[in-house]
Amino acid sequence: LLNPNKIIKELPQEMYMSAALFLAIPEKDEDRLSVAFKIYDYCSTWKISLPTPTLLNARTNYHQLSSCFKLNIDDDLRSIYHNIENMAQISKYGWGIWVYLWNIRASGWTIRWVKWTAGWVNPWIKVINDTAVAVNQLWARAWAISVTLDVWHKDIYNFLDLQTETWDIRKKAFDVFPAVSFPDLFMKRVKSDSDWTLFDPKEVLDVTWKKLQDTFCEEFEAFYAECEVNDKIKLKETVKARDIFKEFMKTTVETWMPYSFFRDSVNRVNPNKHAWNIYSTQLCVEIC
């Protein structure tokens, strides 16, 4: 480890030993030293690999050892900027973040009952992107913020264009890691070459008093079908499922993004579904 003046302050083995001593603190007095040596042995010989935040923070005054944090942004200005400030504080100490964006209303819906005034998802992603770049984690670790949008969100085509070299460059966000959330129903319709309906989340909530994103598996499929035939939902848009999937694959070939998140598969095996559902994941996807 070099300090800012390029003077060596710590060797790798010293780093592993410091982290091991810290991680052994909760052990019983008689076991603490032996556990520390065991952790050191496993780390220093690369039998295990500790997350970067653990190695960075275990021997400092910043005792947060987790790698990733999850944020669900609600559809109001206070929630959006409050969460962006949270992202800056979280990112400052080298932790990855994944952000779920479905709640944000799509382009064309109302703001304070004025029709067609709502923007769209991508400008908020750009603010998130610039926040990630500005908070540089002391150059100890590259920032990592993943943003997830569901494939039935009305802004999905713009979202897929987030990092391509077409369209307006001022609306791009090249430093975040986008991901698309796919339900089983979408893949069924791709397979059968059927239609797919895009919705504005705020309109669905205003009309049905229920959030589409809060349902999964069979419950989602039933509610989604109800929304498709609900004449009170005006902003819905019908497209071919395969067209969206082709655009997704084309974008992946061009940019290596976005990631895929199969929400029903994850929640079907979620051991904590009695407590809450899983709406998205981070880059490594092992968090599920």
C-alpha positions in Angstrom: 0.0 0.0 0.0 1.4 3.4 -1.1 0.5 6.6 0.6 -0.2 9.7 -1.6 3.6 10.4 -1.6 4.3 7.0 -3.0 5.9 5.7 0.2 5.2 2.1 1.0 3.3 1.9 4.3 2.0 -1.6 4.2 2.9 -4.9 2.6 0.3 -7.4 1.4 1.0 -9.9 4.1 0.7 -7.1 6.7 -2.7 -6.2 5.2 -3.9 -9.8 5.5 -2.7 -10.0 9.1 -4.4 -6.7 10.1 -7.7 -7.8 8.5 -7.5 -11.2 10.2 -6.8 -9.7 13.6 -9.8 -7.4 13.2 -12.2 -10.2 12.0 -11.2 -12.3 15.0 -12.2 -9.8 17.6 -15.7 -11.3 18.3 -14.1 -14.7 19.1 -13.6 -16.0 22.7 -10.4 -14.8 24.4 -8.8 -18.3 24.3 -9.7 -18.8 20.6 -9.1 -15.3 19.2 -5.4 -15.6 18.2 -5.8 -19.1 16.6 -8.8 -17.9 14.6 -6.8 -14.8 13.5 -3.9 -17.0 12.3 -6.4 -19.3 10.4 -8.0 -16.4 8.6 -4.6 -15.0 7.8 -3.4 -18.3 6.4 -6.5 -18.7 4.2 -6.2 -15.1 2.9 -2.5 -14.9 2.4 -2.4 -18.2 0.5 -5.5 -17.2 -1.5 -7.6 -20.1 -0.3 -10.3 -17.4 0.2 -10.7 -14.0 -1.2 -12.1 -11.3 1.0 -14.3 -8.5 -0.6 -12.4 -5.3 -1.3 -14.4 -3.3 1.2 -13.5 -5.8 3.9 -9.8 -5.5 3.1 -10.0 -1.8 2.9 -12.0 -1.1 6.0 -11.3 -3.9 8.4 -8.3 -2.2 10.0 -9.6 1.4 9.8 -12.1 3.5 11.7 -14.7 2.7 9.0 -15.9 -0.7 10.1 -18.4 -1.3 7.3 -17.3 -4.6 5.7 -20.2 -5.2 3.3 -19.7 -5.1 -0.5 -23.1 -4.0 -1.7 -26.1 -1.9 -0.8 -29.6 -2.0 -2.3 -31.8 1.1 -2.9 -35.4 1.2 -4.2 -36.2 4.7 -5.4 -39.7 6.0 -5.0 -41.5 8.1 -7.5 -41.1 11.6 -6.0 -38.3 14.2 -6.1 -37.5 14.0 -2.4 -36.9 10.2 -2.6 -34.9 10.5 -5.8 -32.4 13.1 -4.4 -32.4 11.6 -1.0 -31.3 8.3 -2.5 -28.7 10.0 -4.7 -27.2 11.6 -1.6 -27.2 8.1 0.0 -25.4 6.7 -3.0 -22.6 9.4 -2.6 -22.2 8.5 1.1 -22.2 4.8 0.4 -19.9 5.0 -2.5 -17.4 7.2 -0.5 -16.3 4.1 1.4 -15.9 1.8 -1.5 -19.2 -0.1 -1.5 -21.2 -1.2 -4.5 -24.7 -0.1 -5.0 -27.6 -1.5 -7.0 -30.7 0.7 -7.7 -34.2 -0.3 -8.7 -35.9 2.2 -10.9 -39.3 0.8 -11.8 -41.2 3.1 -9.4 -40.2 6.2 -11.4 -43.0 7.2 -13.7 -42.6 7.0 -17.5 -42.5 9.8 -20.0 -46.0 11.2 -20.7 -47.7 10.7 -17.4 -48.9 13.6 -15.2 -47.1 15.7 -12.6 -49.5 17.4 -10.1 -52.4 16.4 -12.4 -50.9 18.2 -15.4 -50.9 15.7 -18.3 -47.9 14.8 -20.5 -45.4 16.6 -18.2 -43.5 13.7 -16.8 -40.0 13.1 -18.0 -38.4 9.7 -18.2 -36.0 7.4 -16.4 -32.7 8.1 -18.3 -32.1 11.7 -17.0 -32.2 10.4 -13.4 -29.7 7.6 -14.4 -27.4 10.3 -15.7 -27.5 12.1 -12.4 -26.7 8.8 -10.7 -23.9 8.2 -13.2 -22.3 11.6 -12.6 -22.5 11.1 -8.8 -20.7 7.8 -9.1 -17.9 9.5 -11.1 -17.6 12.5 -8.7 -17.3 10.3 -5.6 -14.1 8.5 -6.5 -13.7 6.3 -3.4 -10.2 7.8 -2.8 -9.1 5.9 -5.9 -9.0 2.8 -3.7 -11.7 1.0 -5.7 -13.6 1.8 -8.9 -17.2 2.9 -8.3 -19.9 0.3 -9.2 -23.6 1.4 -9.4 -26.0 -1.0 -11.2 -29.4 0.4 -12.3 -32.3 -2.0 -13.0 -35.5 -1.4 -15.0 -38.2 -3.9 -15.7 -38.9 -5.0 -19.3 -42.5 -3.8 -19.1 -41.6 -0.2 -18.2 -42.7 2.2 -20.9 -39.2 3.7 -21.1 -37.5 0.4 -21.7 -36.4 1.3 -25.3 -34.7 4.5 -24.1 -33.1 2.5 -21.3 -31.7 0.0 -23.7 -30.2 3.0 -25.6 -28.4 4.3 -22.5 -24.9 3.3 -23.6 -25.1 2.9 -27.4 -23.4 5.3 -29.8 -26.6 6.5 -31.3 -29.0 9.2 -30.3 -28.2 12.3 -28.2 -24.8 11.8 -26.4 -25.9 14.2 -23.7 -28.5 11.7 -22.6 -26.0 8.8 -22.2 -24.7 7.3 -18.9 -21.5 5.2 -19.6 -20.3 4.7 -16.1 -23.2 2.8 -14.5 -24.1 -0.9 -15.1 -27.6 -1.2 -16.4 -29.7 -4.4 -16.0 -33.1 -5.5 -17.3 -35.5 -7.4 -15.1 -37.3 -10.2 -17.0 -40.4 -12.1 -15.7 -41.2 -15.6 -16.9 -44.2 -14.3 -18.8 -42.0 -12.2 -21.0 -39.9 -15.2 -22.0 -43.0 -17.2 -22.7 -44.2 -14.5 -25.1 -40.9 -14.3 -26.8 -41.0 -18.0 -27.3 -44.6 -17.8 -28.7 -43.9 -14.6 -30.7 -46.7 -12.8 -28.9 -47.4 -9.2 -28.1 -46.0 -7.5 -25.0 -47.5 -4.5 -23.3 -45.5 -1.6 -21.8 -46.9 0.4 -18.8 -46.3 3.5 -16.8 -45.9 2.4 -13.2 -47.6 5.5 -11.8 -50.6 5.2 -14.0 -51.0 1.5 -13.1 -50.9 2.5 -9.4 -53.3 5.4 -9.9 -55.9 3.3 -11.7 -55.7 0.0 -9.9 -54.3 1.1 -6.5 -51.8 -1.8 -6.8 -48.1 -1.9 -7.9 -47.4 -4.2 -10.7 -43.8 -4.6 -9.5 -44.9 -6.0 -6.2 -46.3 -9.1 -7.8 -44.3 -12.2 -8.9 -44.8 -15.5 -10.7 -48.4 -16.5 -11.1 -49.8 -13.5 -9.3 -47.8 -11.2 -11.6 -49.1 -13.0 -14.7 -52.7 -12.6 -13.6 -52.4 -9.0 -12.7 -50.4 -8.2 -15.8 -53.2 -9.7 -18.0 -55.8 -7.6 -16.1 -53.8 -4.4 -16.8 -53.5 -5.3 -20.5 -57.3 -5.3 -20.9 -58.0 -2.4 -18.5 -59.4 0.4 -20.6 -58.7 3.0 -17.9 -55.0 2.6 -18.4 -54.3 4.9 -21.4 -50.5 5.1 -21.7 -49.9 1.4 -22.3 -48.2 0.5 -25.5 -48.3 -2.9 -27.3 -45.2 -4.1 -29.0 -43.8 -7.5 -30.1 -42.0 -9.3 -27.3 -39.4 -10.5 -29.8 -38.7 -6.9 -30.9 -37.7 -5.9 -27.4 -35.6 -9.0 -26.9 -33.9 -8.4 -30.3 -33.1 -4.8 -29.2 -31.8 -6.2 -25.8 -29.5 -8.6 -27.6 -28.3 -6.0 -30.1 -27.5 -3.6 -27.3 -25.6 -6.4 -25.4 -23.5 -7.1 -28.5 -22.7 -3.4 -29.0 -22.0 -2.4 -25.3 -21.7 -5.7 -23.3 -24.7 -4.3 -21.3 -27.3 -4.6 -19.9 -27.2 -7.5 -17.4 -30.2 -9.9 -17.1 -32.2 -10.4 -13.9 -34.8 -13.1 -14.0 -37.1 -11.9 -11.2 -39.5 -14.9 -11.0 -36.6 -17.5 -10.9 -35.0 -15.6 -8.0 -38.1 -15.1 -6.0 -39.3 -18.6 -6.5 -36.3 -19.8 -4.5 -36.1 -16.8 -2.2 -35.8 -18.3 1.4 -37.0 -14.9 2.9 -40.1 -14.4 0.8 -42.1 -14.2 4.1 -40.3 -11.0 4.8 -39.9 -9.3 1.4 -39.3 -9.9 -2.3 -36.2 -9.3 -4.4 -36.6 -6.7 -7.1 -33.1 -6.5 -8.5 -29.5 -7.5 -7.8 -26.0 -6.1 -8.0 -23.2 -6.8 -10.5 -22.1 -10.2 -9.2 -25.8 -11.4 -8.8 -24.7 -13.7 -5.9 -26.6 -11.3 -3.5 -29.8 -13.1 -4.4 
